[in-house]
Amino acid sequence: MSARSTPRRFATILADPPWDVAQKGTLGAIRHYDLMTLDRIKAMPISDLATDDAHLWLWVTNATLRDGYDVADAWGFTVRSPLTWVKFRLGLGNYLRNSTEHLLFATRGRAPVRFKAQPTWMTAPVQDHSHKPEEQYALIERVSPGPYLELFARRHPPTSEPWAVWGNQIPSSVEIPGYPVPEYSI
């Protein structure tokens, strides 16, 4: 999506924030990218980027699940359902071995879904650190209308639909005042 054709507001936003979970006992992410505090994430002006009737898909880990609801609320959205990514691989954890991540589906305004038969789980292979499954794009496009924006993007979505992106490993097609793109070390 070229800068000239990039919309100013989006009907669907996908976000995978660099949660600062080091205080919650997980230090792995900090080796790969700069983290953001919960307050800094919540203060992002995402509401200004969303249409009045919009969908938000927000990635959370098991450690940030509660925080995800707070972030969605701060951005002007109401969480409607979590979608769980089942990773058939034994993960790390202080108490239980985390083998799932969650994609919170939230709405604002009148934002009906286009496909009501989507289950609340998906399976997909695990790839490199923090790489979310490519299947997420087809799922989101099936349920939610465009225009689309991915926040904290690290690659262009592998889809024929036009997505705007904000991230530092690829040229960003939107700017968020006061928020330079986060730094990644991968």
PyRosetta script that sets phi, psi and omega in degrees:
from pyrosetta import init, pose_from_sequence

init()
pose = pose_from_sequence("MSARSTPRRFATILADPPWDVAQKGTLGAIRHYDLMTLDRIKAMPISDLATDDAHLWLWVTNATLRDGYDVADAWGFTVRSPLTWVKFRLGLGNYLRNSTEHLLFATRGRAPVRFKAQPTWMTAPVQDHSHKPEEQYALIERVSPGPYLELFARRHPPTSEPWAVWGNQIPSSVEIPGYPVPEYSI")
pose.set_psi(1, 121.0)
pose.set_omega(1, -178.4)
pose.set_phi(2, -76.6)
pose.set_psi(2, 158.7)
pose.set_omega(2, -179.7)
pose.set_phi(3, -60.7)
pose.set_psi(3, -33.2)
pose.set_omega(3, -178.4)
pose.set_phi(4, -66.7)
pose.set_psi(4, -35.9)
pose.set_omega(4, -176.6)
pose.set_phi(5, -98.0)
pose.set_psi(5, 2.1)
pose.set_omega(5, -178.8)
pose.set_phi(6, -70.8)
pose.set_psi(6, 125.6)
pose.set_omega(6, 177.2)
pose.set_phi(7, -67.8)
pose.set_psi(7, 160.3)
pose.set_omega(7, 178.2)
pose.set_phi(8, -86.0)
pose.set_psi(8, -23.3)
pose.set_omega(8, 179.8)
pose.set_phi(9, -135.3)
pose.set_psi(9, 152.8)
pose.set_omega(9, -171.2)
pose.set_phi(10, -127.1)
pose.set_psi(10, 141.3)
pose.set_omega(10, 177.7)
pose.set_phi(11, -80.6)
pose.set_psi(11, -23.0)
pose.set_omega(11, -179.8)
pose.set_phi(12, -138.3)
pose.set_psi(12, 129.2)
pose.set_omega(12, 179.1)
pose.set_phi(13, -124.6)
pose.set_psi(13, 130.3)
pose.set_omega(13, 175.1)
pose.set_phi(14, -111.4)
pose.set_psi(14, 130.4)
pose.set_omega(14, -178.9)
pose.set_phi(15, -137.0)
pose.set_psi(15, 137.8)
pose.set_omega(15, 174.7)
pose.set_phi(16, -129.0)
pose.set_psi(16, 76.5)
pose.set_omega(16, -174.5)
pose.set_phi(17, -61.4)
pose.set_psi(17, 150.0)
pose.set_omega(17, 174.9)
pose.set_phi(18, -83.2)
pose.set_psi(18, 75.7)
pose.set_omega(18, -175.6)
pose.set_phi(19, -55.3)
pose.set_psi(19, 134.6)
pose.set_omega(19, 173.9)
pose.set_phi(20, -85.1)
pose.set_psi(20, 84.5)
pose.set_omega(20, -178.4)
pose.set_phi(21, -99.7)
pose.set_psi(21, 8.2)
pose.set_omega(21, 179.6)
pose.set_phi(22, -58.1)
pose.set_psi(22, -33.7)
pose.set_omega(22, 179.4)
pose.set_phi(23, -71.1)
pose.set_psi(23, -14.3)
pose.set_omega(23, -178.6)
pose.set_phi(24, -101.0)
pose.set_psi(24, 12.0)
pose.set_omega(24, 172.8)
pose.set_phi(25, 99.3)
pose.set_psi(25, 6.9)
pose.set_omega(25, 179.7)
pose.set_phi(26, -120.7)
pose.set_psi(26, 118.9)
pose.set_omega(26, -178.1)
pose.set_phi(27, -107.5)
pose.set_psi(27, -2.2)
pose.set_omega(27, -173.9)
pose.set_phi(28, -60.6)
pose.set_psi(28, -42.0)
pose.set_omega(28, -174.5)
pose.set_phi(29, -63.9)
pose.set_psi(29, -35.3)
pose.set_omega(29, -175.5)
pose.set_phi(30, -63.4)
pose.set_psi(30, -19.9)
pose.set_omega(30, 176.4)
pose.set_phi(31, -75.4)
pose.set_psi(31, -13.7)
pose.set_omega(31, -174.7)
pose.set_phi(32, -111.4)
pose.set_psi(32, -29.8)
pose.set_omega(32, -177.2)
pose.set_phi(33, -162.3)
pose.set_psi(33, 160.7)
pose.set_omega(33, 176.2)
pose.set_phi(34, -66.6)
pose.set_psi(34, 139.5)
pose.set_omega(34, -179.4)
pose.set_phi(35, -97.9)
pose.set_psi(35, 159.9)
pose.set_omega(35, 176.5)
pose.set_phi(36, -121.2)
pose.set_psi(36, 140.8)
pose.set_omega(36, 177.0)
pose.set_phi(37, -70.1)
pose.set_psi(37, 159.1)
pose.set_omega(37, 177.8)
pose.set_phi(38, -58.7)
pose.set_psi(38, -43.0)
pose.set_omega(38, 179.8)
pose.set_phi(39, -61.9)
pose.set_psi(39, -39.2)
pose.set_omega(39, -179.8)
pose.set_phi(40, -68.3)
pose.set_psi(40, -40.0)
pose.set_omega(40, 177.7)
pose.set_phi(41, -64.0)
pose.set_psi(41, -47.4)
pose.set_omega(41, -178.7)
pose.set_phi(42, -61.9)
pose.set_psi(42, -31.3)
pose.set_omega(42, -177.5)
pose.set_phi(43, -79.0)
pose.set_psi(43, -8.2)
pose.set_omega(43, -179.9)
pose.set_phi(44, -60.0)
pose.set_psi(44, 137.9)
pose.set_omega(44, -177.0)
pose.set_phi(45, -80.6)
pose.set_psi(45, 51.6)
pose.set_omega(45, -176.6)
pose.set_phi(46, -66.6)
pose.set_psi(46, -31.9)
pose.set_omega(46, 177.6)
pose.set_phi(47, -56.3)
pose.set_psi(47, -33.9)
pose.set_omega(47, 179.0)
pose.set_phi(48, -70.8)
pose.set_psi(48, -21.3)
pose.set_omega(48, -179.1)
pose.set_phi(49, -90.3)
pose.set_psi(49, -13.3)
pose.set_omega(49, -175.2)
pose.set_phi(50, -97.6)
pose.set_psi(50, 146.1)
pose.set_omega(50, 172.4)
pose.set_phi(51, -68.8)
pose.set_psi(51, 168.7)
pose.set_omega(51, -179.6)
pose.set_phi(52, -61.7)
pose.set_psi(52, -35.0)
pose.set_omega(52, 176.5)
pose.set_phi(53, -112.5)
pose.set_psi(53, 106.5)
pose.set_omega(53, -170.7)
pose.set_phi(54, -145.7)
pose.set_psi(54, 161.8)
pose.set_omega(54, 174.7)
pose.set_phi(55, -113.7)
pose.set_psi(55, 145.7)
pose.set_omega(55, 172.8)
pose.set_phi(56, -125.8)
pose.set_psi(56, 132.4)
pose.set_omega(56, 172.8)
pose.set_phi(57, -116.8)
pose.set_psi(57, 113.2)
pose.set_omega(57, -171.7)
pose.set_phi(58, -121.0)
pose.set_psi(58, 116.7)
pose.set_omega(58, 178.1)
pose.set_phi(59, -74.6)
pose.set_psi(59, 134.3)
pose.set_omega(59, 174.8)
pose.set_phi(60, -137.5)
pose.set_psi(60, 152.7)
pose.set_omega(60, 172.0)
pose.set_phi(61, -93.9)
pose.set_psi(61, 175.2)
pose.set_omega(61, 175.9)
pose.set_phi(62, -60.5)
pose.set_psi(62, -35.8)
pose.set_omega(62, -179.4)
pose.set_phi(63, -72.5)
pose.set_psi(63, -22.5)
pose.set_omega(63, -176.9)
pose.set_phi(64, -111.2)
pose.set_psi(64, 12.9)
pose.set_omega(64, -176.9)
pose.set_phi(65, -57.1)
pose.set_psi(65, -50.7)
pose.set_omega(65, 179.5)
pose.set_phi(66, -62.2)
pose.set_psi(66, -41.5)
pose.set_omega(66, 179.5)
pose.set_phi(67, -61.3)
pose.set_psi(67, -35.3)
pose.set_omega(67, 179.9)
pose.set_phi(68, -59.7)
pose.set_psi(68, -40.1)
pose.set_omega(68, 176.6)
pose.set_phi(69, -63.2)
pose.set_psi(69, -40.2)
pose.set_omega(69, 178.6)
pose.set_phi(70, -66.4)
pose.set_psi(70, -39.8)
pose.set_omega(70, 178.5)
pose.set_phi(71, -65.0)
pose.set_psi(71, -47.2)
pose.set_omega(71, 178.8)
pose.set_phi(72, -56.6)
pose.set_psi(72, -44.4)
pose.set_omega(72, 179.1)
pose.set_phi(73, -62.2)
pose.set_psi(73, -45.2)
pose.set_omega(73, 179.7)
pose.set_phi(74, -62.2)
pose.set_psi(74, -31.4)
pose.set_omega(74, 179.4)
pose.set_phi(75, -85.4)
pose.set_psi(75, 0.3)
pose.set_omega(75, 176.7)
pose.set_phi(76, 92.3)
pose.set_psi(76, 20.1)
pose.set_omega(76, -177.9)
pose.set_phi(77, -118.0)
pose.set_psi(77, 158.0)
pose.set_omega(77, 174.8)
pose.set_phi(78, -115.6)
pose.set_psi(78, 124.0)
pose.set_omega(78, 178.8)
pose.set_phi(79, -68.4)
pose.set_psi(79, 130.1)
pose.set_omega(79, -179.9)
pose.set_phi(80, -104.6)
pose.set_psi(80, -32.6)
pose.set_omega(80, -178.3)
pose.set_phi(81, -168.5)
pose.set_psi(81, 142.9)
pose.set_omega(81, 169.5)
pose.set_phi(82, -88.1)
pose.set_psi(82, 144.0)
pose.set_omega(82, 171.5)
pose.set_phi(83, -112.5)
pose.set_psi(83, 126.0)
pose.set_omega(83, -174.5)
pose.set_phi(84, -102.2)
pose.set_psi(84, 127.6)
pose.set_omega(84, 173.9)
pose.set_phi(85, -90.9)
pose.set_psi(85, 113.5)
pose.set_omega(85, 177.3)
pose.set_phi(86, -89.7)
pose.set_psi(86, 118.2)
pose.set_omega(86, -177.0)
pose.set_phi(87, -104.0)
pose.set_psi(87, 100.5)
pose.set_omega(87, -175.6)
pose.set_phi(88, -67.2)
pose.set_psi(88, 64.1)
pose.set_omega(88, 177.3)
pose.set_phi(89, -154.6)
pose.set_psi(89, 135.7)
pose.set_omega(89, -179.8)
pose.set_phi(90, -70.2)
pose.set_psi(90, 122.5)
pose.set_omega(90, -178.2)
pose.set_phi(91, -97.9)
pose.set_psi(91, -169.8)
pose.set_omega(91, 178.8)
pose.set_phi(92, -96.0)
pose.set_psi(92, 167.6)
pose.set_omega(92, 176.3)
pose.set_phi(93, 169.2)
pose.set_psi(93, 150.4)
pose.set_omega(93, 179.0)
pose.set_phi(94, -78.1)
pose.set_psi(94, -26.0)
pose.set_omega(94, -175.9)
pose.set_phi(95, -122.0)
pose.set_psi(95, -54.6)
pose.set_omega(95, 175.6)
pose.set_phi(96, -120.7)
pose.set_psi(96, 157.1)
pose.set_omega(96, -179.3)
pose.set_phi(97, -82.4)
pose.set_psi(97, 108.7)
pose.set_omega(97, -175.7)
pose.set_phi(98, -72.3)
pose.set_psi(98, 113.9)
pose.set_omega(98, 177.9)
pose.set_phi(99, -123.1)
pose.set_psi(99, 25.2)
pose.set_omega(99, 179.1)
pose.set_phi(100, -142.4)
pose.set_psi(100, 156.1)
pose.set_omega(100, 165.2)
pose.set_phi(101, -134.6)
pose.set_psi(101, 164.3)
pose.set_omega(101, -174.6)
pose.set_phi(102, -127.5)
pose.set_psi(102, 143.9)
pose.set_omega(102, 176.5)
pose.set_phi(103, -116.1)
pose.set_psi(103, 103.7)
pose.set_omega(103, -178.6)
pose.set_phi(104, -75.7)
pose.set_psi(104, 127.5)
pose.set_omega(104, 175.7)
pose.set_phi(105, -98.7)
pose.set_psi(105, 122.7)
pose.set_omega(105, -177.7)
pose.set_phi(106, -132.6)
pose.set_psi(106, 157.1)
pose.set_omega(106, 179.3)
pose.set_phi(107, -133.2)
pose.set_psi(107, 163.4)
pose.set_omega(107, 168.1)
pose.set_phi(108, -141.2)
pose.set_psi(108, 147.1)
pose.set_omega(108, -177.5)
pose.set_phi(109, 66.7)
pose.set_psi(109, -153.5)
pose.set_omega(109, 176.5)
pose.set_phi(110, -94.4)
pose.set_psi(110, 100.9)
pose.set_omega(110, -174.7)
pose.set_phi(111, -134.4)
pose.set_psi(111, 75.6)
pose.set_omega(111, -179.8)
pose.set_phi(112, -68.1)
pose.set_psi(112, 158.7)
pose.set_omega(112, 177.6)
pose.set_phi(113, -87.7)
pose.set_psi(113, 153.0)
pose.set_omega(113, -179.9)
pose.set_phi(114, -88.0)
pose.set_psi(114, -19.1)
pose.set_omega(114, -176.9)
pose.set_phi(115, -139.2)
pose.set_psi(115, 112.4)
pose.set_omega(115, -173.5)
pose.set_phi(116, -95.6)
pose.set_psi(116, 2.6)
pose.set_omega(116, -178.0)
pose.set_phi(117, -100.2)
pose.set_psi(117, 13.2)
pose.set_omega(117, -179.5)
pose.set_phi(118, -72.0)
pose.set_psi(118, 121.7)
pose.set_omega(118, 175.8)
pose.set_phi(119, -69.6)
pose.set_psi(119, 167.2)
pose.set_omega(119, -178.6)
pose.set_phi(120, -91.2)
pose.set_psi(120, 23.7)
pose.set_omega(120, 176.9)
pose.set_phi(121, -147.8)
pose.set_psi(121, 158.6)
pose.set_omega(121, 171.6)
pose.set_phi(122, -149.7)
pose.set_psi(122, 152.9)
pose.set_omega(122, 172.8)
pose.set_phi(123, -114.5)
pose.set_psi(123, 143.3)
pose.set_omega(123, 178.7)
pose.set_phi(124, -163.4)
pose.set_psi(124, 152.6)
pose.set_omega(124, -179.4)
pose.set_phi(125, -67.1)
pose.set_psi(125, 150.6)
pose.set_omega(125, 174.2)
pose.set_phi(126, -85.4)
pose.set_psi(126, 138.5)
pose.set_omega(126, 179.0)
pose.set_phi(127, -118.3)
pose.set_psi(127, -143.5)
pose.set_omega(127, -178.8)
pose.set_phi(128, -71.4)
pose.set_psi(128, 173.6)
pose.set_omega(128, -174.9)
pose.set_phi(129, -50.8)
pose.set_psi(129, 127.1)
pose.set_omega(129, 174.0)
pose.set_phi(130, 67.2)
pose.set_psi(130, 4.4)
pose.set_omega(130, 179.1)
pose.set_phi(131, -75.5)
pose.set_psi(131, 114.1)
pose.set_omega(131, -179.4)
pose.set_phi(132, -81.8)
pose.set_psi(132, 156.6)
pose.set_omega(132, -175.3)
pose.set_phi(133, -65.1)
pose.set_psi(133, 139.1)
pose.set_omega(133, 178.5)
pose.set_phi(134, -61.0)
pose.set_psi(134, -25.9)
pose.set_omega(134, -179.8)
pose.set_phi(135, -60.7)
pose.set_psi(135, -19.6)
pose.set_omega(135, -178.9)
pose.set_phi(136, -60.1)
pose.set_psi(136, -34.9)
pose.set_omega(136, -176.2)
pose.set_phi(137, -67.7)
pose.set_psi(137, -45.6)
pose.set_omega(137, 178.4)
pose.set_phi(138, -62.7)
pose.set_psi(138, -41.3)
pose.set_omega(138, 178.9)
pose.set_phi(139, -61.1)
pose.set_psi(139, -49.9)
pose.set_omega(139, -178.7)
pose.set_phi(140, -62.7)
pose.set_psi(140, -44.3)
pose.set_omega(140, -179.6)
pose.set_phi(141, -65.6)
pose.set_psi(141, -29.6)
pose.set_omega(141, 178.1)
pose.set_phi(142, -71.0)
pose.set_psi(142, -36.8)
pose.set_omega(142, -174.9)
pose.set_phi(143, -91.7)
pose.set_psi(143, -37.4)
pose.set_omega(143, -168.6)
pose.set_phi(144, -117.2)
pose.set_psi(144, 145.7)
pose.set_omega(144, 178.6)
pose.set_phi(145, -81.6)
pose.set_psi(145, 158.5)
pose.set_omega(145, 172.1)
pose.set_phi(146, -89.0)
pose.set_psi(146, 175.8)
pose.set_omega(146, 5.7)
pose.set_phi(147, -72.7)
pose.set_psi(147, 154.4)
pose.set_omega(147, -172.5)
pose.set_phi(148, -111.7)
pose.set_psi(148, 145.0)
pose.set_omega(148, 174.8)
pose.set_phi(149, -135.6)
pose.set_psi(149, 131.6)
pose.set_omega(149, 172.3)
pose.set_phi(150, -109.9)
pose.set_psi(150, 123.1)
pose.set_omega(150, 177.1)
pose.set_phi(151, -96.8)
pose.set_psi(151, 142.1)
pose.set_omega(151, -177.2)
pose.set_phi(152, 66.1)
pose.set_psi(152, 32.6)
pose.set_omega(152, -179.7)
pose.set_phi(153, -68.3)
pose.set_psi(153, 145.0)
pose.set_omega(153, 177.5)
pose.set_phi(154, -120.1)
pose.set_psi(154, -5.9)
pose.set_omega(154, 176.4)
pose.set_phi(155, -158.5)
pose.set_psi(155, 161.6)
pose.set_omega(155, 176.3)
pose.set_phi(156, -72.7)
pose.set_psi(156, 137.9)
pose.set_omega(156, 178.2)
pose.set_phi(157, -58.2)
pose.set_psi(157, 135.3)
pose.set_omega(157, -179.2)
pose.set_phi(158, -83.4)
pose.set_psi(158, 70.2)
pose.set_omega(158, -175.9)
pose.set_phi(159, -146.1)
pose.set_psi(159, 160.5)
pose.set_omega(159, 177.8)
pose.set_phi(160, -85.8)
pose.set_psi(160, -11.6)
pose.set_omega(160, 176.5)
pose.set_phi(161, -74.8)
pose.set_psi(161, 144.8)
pose.set_omega(161, 177.4)
pose.set_phi(162, -78.0)
pose.set_psi(162, 123.0)
pose.set_omega(162, 176.5)
pose.set_phi(163, -116.9)
pose.set_psi(163, 134.5)
pose.set_omega(163, 167.5)
pose.set_phi(164, -84.4)
pose.set_psi(164, 152.5)
pose.set_omega(164, -177.6)
pose.set_phi(165, -135.4)
pose.set_psi(165, 152.2)
pose.set_omega(165, 173.7)
pose.set_phi(166, -136.8)
pose.set_psi(166, 114.3)
pose.set_omega(166, -178.4)
pose.set_phi(167, -177.6)
pose.set_psi(167, 172.2)
pose.set_omega(167, -174.9)
pose.set_phi(168, -107.9)
pose.set_psi(168, -4.0)
pose.set_omega(168, 177.9)
pose.set_phi(169, -93.2)
pose.set_psi(169, -5.8)
pose.set_omega(169, 176.3)
pose.set_phi(170, -138.0)
pose.set_psi(170, 157.7)
pose.set_omega(170, 177.2)
pose.set_phi(171, -62.9)
pose.set_psi(171, 124.5)
pose.set_omega(171, 180.0)
pose.set_phi(172, -77.6)
pose.set_psi(172, 139.9)
pose.set_omega(172, 179.7)
pose.set_phi(173, -100.1)
pose.set_psi(173, -1.8)
pose.set_omega(173, 174.6)
pose.set_phi(174, -135.5)
pose.set_psi(174, 158.7)
pose.set_omega(174, 174.2)
pose.set_phi(175, -118.2)
pose.set_psi(175, 145.2)
pose.set_omega(175, 175.8)
pose.set_phi(176, -120.2)
pose.set_psi(176, 107.9)
pose.set_omega(176, -176.4)
pose.set_phi(177, -53.9)
pose.set_psi(177, 131.1)
pose.set_omega(177, 179.0)
pose.set_phi(178, 83.5)
pose.set_psi(178, -1.2)
pose.set_omega(178, -177.5)
pose.set_phi(179, -130.3)
pose.set_psi(179, 91.2)
pose.set_omega(179, 171.3)
pose.set_phi(180, -67.1)
pose.set_psi(180, 154.3)
pose.set_omega(180, -179.7)
pose.set_phi(181, -61.6)
pose.set_psi(181, 144.6)
pose.set_omega(181, -178.5)
pose.set_phi(182, -68.0)
pose.set_psi(182, 152.0)
pose.set_omega(182, -179.9)
pose.set_phi(183, -88.0)
pose.set_psi(183, 133.7)
pose.set_omega(183, 177.8)
pose.set_phi(184, -115.8)
pose.set_psi(184, 148.1)
pose.set_omega(184, -179.4)
pose.set_phi(185, -109.6)
pose.set_psi(185, -2.3)
pose.set_omega(185, -179.3)
pose.set_phi(186, -78.4)
pose.dump_pdb("model.pdb")
